[in-house]
Amino acid sequence: MAYRHGLVLGKFLPPHGGHHELVDFAVERCERVTVLVLGSVTEPIPLPLRREWMKERHPAARVVAGWDEIPVDFDDPHVHDLHIALMERLLNEPIDAVFTGEAYGDLLAERWGVEHVRLQRDGHISGTAVRADPAAFWGELTPSVRAYLTRRVVITGAESTGTTTLAQALAARLNTVWVPEVGRAVTEQRGLDHPWSDADFAMIARRQQRDEDHAARVAGPILVCDTDALATCIWQERYRGRSTADVEAIAASRRYHLTVLTADDIPFVQDGYRDGEHIRGWMTQRFRERLRQPWIEVRGTVDERVEAVLTALSSTA
């Protein structure tokens, strides 16, 4: 190994391919590498999350995170000293090389009396650019970062209003994946005569969000979800007369880029697992009452519904 202890530092807001290439480069050349993740309370992505992302991607490195609310001013020696002191406290041990992709590494290396190893990368990429247009840099992001940045669209509605058909068609148009409805799978497994309990609905809500989070790691910039935990609350109202606090809490924990309500303007189709034609109108109205912004209601053919969703997405990009 060329160096005993190397340092890679940055905001990693979010981490991308350039950051990972730099850390991998340092790991290949050092006995030990510390990745220092610096953050401010004003930044849009939580610091602990960025630390976990870097730990997941770079298990061979020591990842340390710390708050840095000191202004950036490389021309002010006092400010520079404050940054150095903060980083030294977080490092808590000496280094003999600092790895960066920028010229500021010269200042740090000079101050510490260590070598600056600068990695030049073809094509510039920044956290600012990624935040502004994640889709343009999707291939530069790890699955965990993709899951955080993907725009989640949920399709919801009463029985036999075309939710699954729309979810599949929309995912195909967007070249992404879609998340099937857990409640439907449970119904098919247990049958219509199964006596639903409150615990069943809590289980379904948790599994729905778990499946969604797993799918988000492999989805494109947009993830299509066939229902959500808020819909589980309405289904619980239907079968149990009211929703419970635990299911409501699960629903409240999740927000979506867009919610799409499928109207009940198409014929009811009995597929052997449906029994709600008589209350389809009530459920559709209940969705209207409970949906949180932003949401739209779509009608008409599958193609008309898909186009309505795409239009809404283009206006909320």
C-alpha positions as CSV (number, residue, x, y, z in Angstrom):
1,M,0.0,0.0,0.0
2,A,1.3,3.5,-0.9
3,Y,-0.3,5.2,2.2
4,R,-1.1,4.2,5.8
5,H,-4.2,6.3,6.3
6,G,-6.1,8.2,3.6
7,L,-8.9,10.7,3.9
8,V,-11.8,11.4,1.6
9,L,-14.2,14.2,2.6
10,G,-17.3,15.8,1.3
11,K,-21.0,16.6,1.7
12,F,-22.1,13.6,-0.5
13,L,-25.3,15.5,-1.1
14,P,-26.1,12.9,-2.4
15,P,-23.3,10.5,-3.0
16,H,-22.8,9.6,-6.7
17,G,-20.5,7.7,-9.0
18,G,-17.7,10.3,-8.8
19,H,-17.6,10.1,-5.0
20,H,-17.6,6.3,-5.1
21,E,-14.8,6.2,-7.7
22,L,-12.7,8.4,-5.5
23,V,-13.2,6.3,-2.4
24,D,-12.5,3.1,-4.3
25,F,-9.3,4.7,-5.6
26,A,-8.3,5.6,-2.1
27,V,-9.1,2.2,-0.7
28,E,-6.9,0.5,-3.3
29,R,-3.9,2.7,-2.2
30,C,-4.2,2.9,1.6
31,E,-4.1,0.5,4.5
32,R,-7.0,2.4,6.0
33,V,-9.4,5.0,4.6
34,T,-11.7,7.4,6.5
35,V,-14.6,8.9,4.7
36,L,-15.6,12.2,6.4
37,V,-19.2,13.2,5.7
38,L,-19.8,16.8,6.6
39,G,-23.3,18.4,6.8
40,S,-25.4,21.3,7.8
41,V,-28.9,21.4,9.2
42,T,-30.0,23.5,6.3
43,E,-29.2,20.9,3.7
44,P,-32.0,18.9,2.0
45,I,-30.8,15.4,2.7
46,P,-30.4,14.3,6.3
47,L,-26.7,13.8,7.4
48,P,-27.3,10.4,9.1
49,L,-28.8,9.1,5.8
50,R,-25.8,10.2,3.8
51,R,-23.5,8.5,6.3
52,E,-25.5,5.2,6.0
53,W,-25.4,5.4,2.2
54,M,-21.6,5.7,2.3
55,K,-21.2,2.9,4.8
56,E,-23.4,0.6,2.7
57,R,-21.4,1.3,-0.5
58,H,-17.9,1.3,1.1
59,P,-17.8,-1.3,3.9
60,A,-14.0,-1.4,3.7
61,A,-13.7,2.3,4.8
62,R,-14.4,4.0,8.1
63,V,-17.2,6.4,7.6
64,V,-17.5,9.3,10.1
65,A,-20.2,12.1,9.9
66,G,-20.2,15.5,11.6
67,W,-22.0,18.8,11.5
68,D,-20.1,21.7,9.9
69,E,-22.0,25.0,10.2
70,I,-18.9,27.1,9.6
71,P,-19.1,29.3,6.5
72,V,-16.9,28.4,3.5
73,D,-14.2,31.0,2.8
74,F,-10.9,29.6,1.6
75,D,-9.4,33.1,1.6
76,D,-10.0,33.7,5.4
77,P,-7.3,32.0,7.4
78,H,-9.4,32.1,10.6
79,V,-12.3,30.4,8.9
80,H,-9.9,27.9,7.4
81,D,-8.5,27.1,10.8
82,L,-12.0,26.5,12.2
83,H,-12.7,23.9,9.4
84,I,-9.4,22.2,10.0
85,A,-10.0,22.0,13.8
86,L,-13.4,20.5,13.2
87,M,-12.2,17.9,10.8
88,E,-9.3,17.0,13.1
89,R,-11.7,16.4,16.0
90,L,-13.8,14.1,13.8
91,L,-10.8,12.2,12.5
92,N,-9.2,11.8,15.9
93,E,-6.0,10.4,14.4
94,P,-3.4,11.5,11.8
95,I,-3.5,10.9,8.1
96,D,-0.8,10.9,5.5
97,A,-2.8,11.5,2.3
98,V,-6.0,13.3,1.4
99,F,-7.8,12.2,-1.8
100,T,-10.0,14.7,-3.7
101,G,-11.1,15.5,-7.2
102,E,-10.8,19.3,-6.6
103,A,-8.1,21.9,-6.2
104,Y,-9.1,22.6,-2.6
105,G,-7.2,19.5,-1.6
106,D,-4.0,21.3,-2.1
107,L,-4.9,23.7,0.8
108,L,-5.8,20.8,3.1
109,A,-2.7,18.7,2.3
110,E,-0.4,21.8,2.8
111,R,-2.0,22.5,6.2
112,W,-1.7,18.9,7.4
113,G,1.7,18.3,5.8
114,V,0.4,15.3,3.9
115,E,0.2,14.4,0.2
116,H,-2.8,15.5,-1.9
117,V,-3.8,12.7,-4.3
118,R,-6.1,14.2,-6.9
119,L,-8.2,12.0,-9.1
120,Q,-9.3,13.5,-12.4
121,R,-12.5,12.0,-13.7
122,D,-13.9,12.1,-17.2
123,G,-17.2,14.1,-17.2
124,H,-18.1,16.4,-14.3
125,I,-20.9,15.5,-11.9
126,S,-22.0,17.3,-8.8
127,G,-24.5,16.8,-6.0
128,T,-26.3,20.0,-7.1
129,A,-26.8,18.6,-10.6
130,V,-28.0,15.3,-9.3
131,R,-30.5,16.9,-7.0
132,A,-31.8,19.1,-9.8
133,D,-32.3,16.3,-12.3
134,P,-31.8,12.8,-10.7
135,A,-33.1,11.0,-13.8
136,A,-30.2,12.4,-15.9
137,F,-27.6,10.8,-13.5
138,W,-29.6,7.7,-12.5
139,G,-26.8,5.3,-13.5
140,E,-24.4,7.1,-11.2
141,L,-26.5,6.4,-8.1
142,T,-26.5,3.4,-5.8
143,P,-29.8,1.5,-5.1
144,S,-30.3,3.1,-1.7
145,V,-29.9,6.7,-3.1
146,R,-32.2,5.8,-6.0
147,A,-34.8,4.6,-3.5
148,Y,-34.6,8.0,-1.8
149,L,-34.8,10.1,-4.9
150,T,-37.3,8.1,-7.0
151,R,-40.6,9.9,-7.5
152,R,-43.3,7.6,-6.1
153,V,-46.7,7.6,-7.9
154,V,-49.5,5.7,-6.2
155,I,-52.6,4.4,-8.1
156,T,-55.6,3.9,-5.8
157,G,-59.3,3.5,-6.0
158,A,-62.3,1.2,-5.2
159,E,-62.7,-2.3,-6.5
160,S,-62.8,-2.8,-10.2
161,T,-61.9,0.8,-11.1
162,G,-58.8,-0.2,-13.1
163,T,-56.1,0.5,-10.6
164,T,-53.9,-2.5,-11.5
165,T,-54.4,-2.1,-15.2
166,L,-53.4,1.6,-15.0
167,A,-50.4,0.8,-12.8
168,Q,-49.1,-1.8,-15.3
169,A,-49.7,0.4,-18.3
170,L,-48.1,3.5,-16.7
171,A,-45.0,1.5,-15.6
172,A,-44.6,0.2,-19.1
173,R,-44.8,3.7,-20.6
174,L,-42.2,5.0,-18.0
175,N,-40.0,1.9,-18.4
176,T,-40.0,1.3,-14.7
177,V,-41.4,-1.3,-12.2
178,W,-44.7,-1.3,-10.4
179,V,-45.6,-2.6,-6.9
180,P,-48.5,-5.0,-6.7
181,E,-51.3,-4.7,-4.2
182,V,-50.5,-6.8,-1.1
183,G,-54.2,-6.9,0.0
184,R,-55.2,-8.5,-3.2
185,A,-52.5,-11.2,-2.8
186,V,-53.7,-11.9,0.8
187,T,-57.3,-12.1,-0.4
188,E,-56.4,-14.6,-3.1
189,Q,-54.5,-16.7,-0.6
190,R,-57.1,-16.7,2.2
191,G,-60.4,-16.4,0.2
192,L,-63.3,-14.1,0.4
193,D,-64.7,-15.9,3.5
194,H,-61.7,-15.0,5.6
195,P,-62.7,-13.0,8.7
196,W,-60.6,-9.8,8.5
197,S,-59.0,-8.6,11.8
198,D,-57.4,-5.3,12.6
199,A,-54.1,-7.1,12.8
200,D,-54.6,-8.2,9.2
201,F,-54.8,-4.6,8.0
202,A,-51.8,-3.5,10.0
203,M,-49.8,-6.4,8.4
204,I,-51.0,-5.5,4.9
205,A,-50.0,-1.8,5.4
206,R,-46.5,-2.7,6.6
207,R,-46.0,-5.2,3.9
208,Q,-47.2,-2.8,1.2
209,Q,-44.6,-0.2,2.3
210,R,-41.9,-2.9,2.6
211,D,-42.5,-4.1,-0.9
212,E,-42.6,-0.5,-2.2
213,D,-39.2,0.2,-0.5
214,H,-37.6,-2.9,-2.0
215,A,-39.0,-2.0,-5.5
216,A,-37.7,1.6,-5.2
217,R,-34.1,0.3,-5.1
218,V,-34.5,-1.2,-8.6
219,A,-37.0,1.2,-10.2
220,G,-36.4,4.0,-12.6
221,P,-36.7,7.7,-11.7
222,I,-40.4,7.1,-11.2
223,L,-41.9,4.2,-9.2
224,V,-45.5,3.1,-9.7
225,C,-47.4,1.8,-6.7
226,D,-50.7,-0.1,-7.0
227,T,-52.3,1.2,-3.8
228,D,-50.8,2.4,-0.5
229,A,-51.4,2.3,3.3
230,L,-54.0,5.1,3.1
231,A,-56.1,2.9,0.9
232,T,-55.6,0.1,3.6
233,C,-57.2,2.5,6.1
234,I,-60.3,2.9,3.8
235,W,-60.5,-0.9,3.3
236,Q,-60.3,-1.3,7.0
237,E,-63.2,1.1,7.4
238,R,-65.2,-1.0,4.9
239,Y,-64.6,-4.3,6.6
240,R,-64.2,-3.3,10.3
241,G,-66.3,-0.1,10.4
242,R,-63.3,2.2,11.3
243,S,-59.6,2.4,10.8
244,T,-57.2,1.9,13.7
245,A,-54.5,4.2,15.0
246,D,-51.7,1.9,14.1
247,V,-52.8,1.6,10.4
248,E,-53.4,5.4,10.3
249,A,-49.9,5.9,11.6
250,I,-48.4,3.7,9.0
251,A,-50.3,5.7,6.3
252,A,-49.2,9.0,7.7
253,S,-45.5,8.0,7.6
254,R,-45.4,8.0,3.8
255,R,-45.8,10.8,1.3
256,Y,-46.0,10.5,-2.5
257,H,-45.1,12.7,-5.4
258,L,-48.5,12.1,-6.9
259,T,-51.6,10.1,-6.0
260,V,-54.0,9.0,-8.8
261,L,-57.6,8.1,-8.0
262,T,-59.3,5.8,-10.6
263,A,-62.9,6.9,-11.0
264,D,-65.8,4.4,-11.0
265,D,-66.9,5.3,-14.5
266,I,-66.1,1.9,-16.0
267,P,-68.2,-1.3,-15.7
268,F,-67.7,-3.5,-12.6
269,V,-66.1,-6.8,-13.5
270,Q,-66.4,-9.8,-11.2
271,D,-63.2,-11.8,-11.2
272,G,-64.1,-14.2,-8.3
273,Y,-62.5,-12.1,-5.6
274,R,-64.6,-9.0,-5.6
275,D,-67.8,-8.3,-3.6
276,G,-68.0,-4.5,-3.5
277,E,-70.1,-3.4,-6.5
278,H,-72.8,-2.2,-4.2
279,I,-70.4,0.2,-2.3
280,R,-68.0,1.1,-5.1
281,G,-69.5,4.6,-5.3
282,W,-69.2,5.1,-1.5
283,M,-65.6,3.9,-1.5
284,T,-64.7,6.2,-4.4
285,Q,-66.2,9.2,-2.5
286,R,-64.3,8.2,0.6
287,F,-61.1,8.2,-1.3
288,R,-61.9,11.8,-2.5
289,E,-62.4,12.9,1.1
290,R,-59.3,11.4,2.4
291,L,-56.6,11.8,-0.3
292,R,-53.8,14.3,0.4
293,Q,-52.4,16.7,-2.1
294,P,-51.1,16.4,-4.7
295,W,-53.7,14.1,-6.2
296,I,-55.7,13.8,-9.4
297,E,-58.7,11.7,-10.5
298,V,-58.6,10.0,-13.9
299,R,-61.4,8.7,-16.1
300,G,-62.0,7.1,-19.5
301,T,-60.0,4.5,-21.3
302,V,-56.6,3.2,-20.1
303,D,-54.8,5.3,-22.6
304,E,-56.7,8.4,-21.6
305,R,-55.8,7.7,-18.0
306,V,-52.2,7.1,-18.7
307,E,-52.0,10.4,-20.6
308,A,-53.7,12.3,-17.8
309,V,-51.1,10.9,-15.3
310,L,-48.2,11.8,-17.6
311,T,-49.5,15.3,-18.0
312,A,-49.8,15.7,-14.2
313,L,-46.2,14.4,-13.7
314,S,-44.8,16.8,-16.3
315,S,-46.3,19.7,-14.4
316,T,-45.0,18.5,-11.0
317,A,-41.4,17.6,-12.1
